[in-house]
Amino acid sequence: MEAKILFDADKLDAIGCLGIARTLMYEGTVGSELYEIKNGEICFGENKDDKETFLKEYNTKLKNLYDKFNTKQAEEIAKTEREYAQLFYDKLAKQIVGAYSSKELLDKFINTP
């Protein structure tokens, strides 16, 4: 039982706000980008050839932790953390799309003779 509780505590730490911040810091330290744009679309890590980015880390690893808890208490905490994390990632993706779209429009405007 002790191992199950420690496992749950470790995973709860990874999916919470501190876990998100730590992942951002780690990805930056190792030189990963926040996101990747291919063909005008954000890459979320669905393809093996996508770069290692923060968004890929979330979508391929962190997002999958929410269903792997051993205790009811951890499952309940994870539900709330999942809502907060999803809001953060959704807002981040929306802002990336907005920033990228604005950059494309600005580039077109600047480069128009």
C-alpha positions in Angstrom: 0.0 0.0 0.0 2.9 2.4 0.8 4.3 2.0 -2.7 0.9 2.7 -4.2 0.5 5.9 -2.1 4.0 7.1 -3.1 3.3 6.3 -6.7 0.1 8.4 -6.5 1.9 11.3 -4.8 4.6 11.4 -7.4 2.1 11.4 -10.3 -0.1 14.1 -8.6 3.0 16.2 -8.2 3.8 15.8 -11.9 0.3 16.8 -13.1 -0.2 19.8 -10.8 0.8 23.4 -11.3 4.3 22.8 -9.9 4.7 19.8 -12.3 3.7 22.0 -15.2 6.2 24.6 -14.2 8.9 22.1 -13.6 8.3 20.5 -17.0 8.5 24.0 -18.7 11.8 24.6 -16.9 13.2 21.2 -17.8 12.2 21.5 -21.5 13.8 24.9 -21.7 16.9 23.7 -20.0 17.4 20.9 -22.5 16.7 23.2 -25.4 13.3 21.9 -26.3 10.9 24.5 -27.9 7.6 25.4 -26.4 5.8 24.3 -29.5 6.3 23.4 -33.2 4.4 24.6 -36.2 4.2 22.5 -39.4 2.2 23.5 -42.4 0.5 26.2 -40.4 -0.7 23.9 -37.7 0.5 23.3 -34.1 2.1 19.9 -33.6 0.9 18.2 -30.5 3.2 15.2 -30.8 0.9 12.8 -32.5 3.6 12.0 -35.1 6.9 10.4 -34.3 8.8 12.9 -36.4 7.4 15.9 -34.4 10.1 17.8 -32.4 10.4 17.3 -28.7 8.4 20.3 -27.4 6.6 21.1 -24.2 3.2 20.5 -25.9 4.4 17.1 -27.1 5.5 16.2 -23.6 2.1 17.0 -22.3 0.2 15.2 -25.0 2.3 12.1 -25.1 3.1 11.7 -21.4 1.6 14.0 -18.8 -2.0 13.9 -20.2 -2.0 10.1 -19.8 -1.2 10.1 -16.1 -4.7 11.0 -15.0 -6.1 7.5 -15.3 -3.3 5.7 -13.6 -3.9 6.3 -9.9 -4.2 3.6 -7.2 -6.2 5.3 -4.5 -9.7 6.9 -4.6 -8.3 10.0 -2.9 -5.7 10.5 -5.6 -8.3 9.9 -8.4 -10.4 12.7 -6.8 -7.5 15.1 -6.6 -6.5 14.3 -10.2 -9.9 15.1 -11.5 -9.6 18.7 -10.3 -6.0 19.0 -11.4 -6.9 17.7 -14.9 -9.5 20.4 -15.3 -7.0 23.1 -14.3 -4.2 21.6 -16.5 -6.5 21.3 -19.5 -7.6 24.9 -19.2 -3.9 25.9 -19.1 -3.0 23.8 -22.1 -6.0 24.9 -24.1 -5.4 28.5 -23.4 -1.7 28.1 -24.3 -2.6 26.5 -27.6 -5.1 29.2 -28.4 -2.6 31.9 -27.7 0.1 30.1 -29.8 -2.4 30.0 -32.7 -3.2 33.7 -32.2 0.4 34.7 -32.0 1.4 32.6 -35.1 -1.5 33.9 -37.1 -0.6 37.5 -36.2 3.0 36.8 -37.2 2.0 35.4 -40.5 -0.3 38.4 -41.2 2.5 40.8 -40.1 5.0 39.0 -42.3 2.7 39.3 -45.3 2.1 43.0 -44.6 5.8 43.8 -44.2 6.8 41.8 -47.3 4.2 43.2 -49.6 5.7 45.6 -52.1 
